[in-house]
Amino acid sequence: GWDKGVVFINGLNLGRYWSIGPQQALYLPGPFLNSGINQVIVFEEQEGDYKVNFEDSPDLGMAAEIQ
């Protein structure tokens, strides 16, 4: 549901995203987080989904066999 924008965690730039890719997810390093309350800012340039999902394992997209 997200199209194009930027994500900040506790004032640190986590990364950019765009629905055309190539990334499927943004990686959140542990040191970006504080114990207790953390601030998540999503700057969406279009109209967003209003939901953020945190997953234990990454979605790396399709796997391809390279020979």
C-alpha positions in Angstrom: 0.0 0.0 0.0 3.0 2.3 0.0 4.2 4.0 -3.2 7.2 6.2 -2.8 8.9 7.8 0.2 11.4 7.7 3.0 11.5 6.1 6.4 13.1 7.5 9.5 13.7 5.7 12.9 14.5 7.9 15.9 15.7 10.6 13.5 18.0 8.3 11.5 17.3 7.8 7.8 16.4 4.1 7.4 16.0 4.3 3.6 13.9 5.1 0.6 11.3 2.9 -1.0 9.5 2.9 -4.3 6.8 0.5 -5.4 8.6 -0.2 -8.7 11.5 -1.6 -6.7 14.0 -3.0 -6.6 13.9 -3.5 -2.8 11.1 -5.5 -1.2 11.8 -4.4 2.4 13.9 -2.1 4.5 16.4 -3.5 7.0 16.3 -2.1 10.5 19.6 -2.5 12.4 19.3 -3.1 16.1 21.4 -0.1 17.1 18.8 2.3 15.5 16.3 1.3 18.3 16.1 2.6 21.8 14.9 0.6 24.7 11.4 1.8 25.4 9.6 4.2 23.0 10.9 4.6 19.4 9.8 7.1 16.8 8.9 5.9 13.3 8.3 8.6 10.6 7.2 7.5 7.2 7.2 10.3 4.6 4.9 9.1 1.8 4.9 11.2 -1.4 1.6 9.7 -2.7 -1.2 8.2 -0.6 -0.1 5.5 1.9 -1.7 2.5 3.5 -1.5 3.8 7.1 0.0 0.5 8.3 3.6 -0.4 9.0 4.6 -4.1 9.4 7.6 -5.3 11.3 8.7 -8.9 10.4 11.2 -11.3 12.0 12.5 -12.5 8.6 13.2 -10.5 5.5 11.2 -10.7 2.2 14.0 -10.8 -0.3 11.7 -11.4 -3.3 12.1 -14.1 -5.9 15.2 -16.3 -5.8 16.9 -17.0 -9.1 19.3 -19.8 -9.9 22.4 -18.3 -11.6 24.8 -20.6 -13.5 
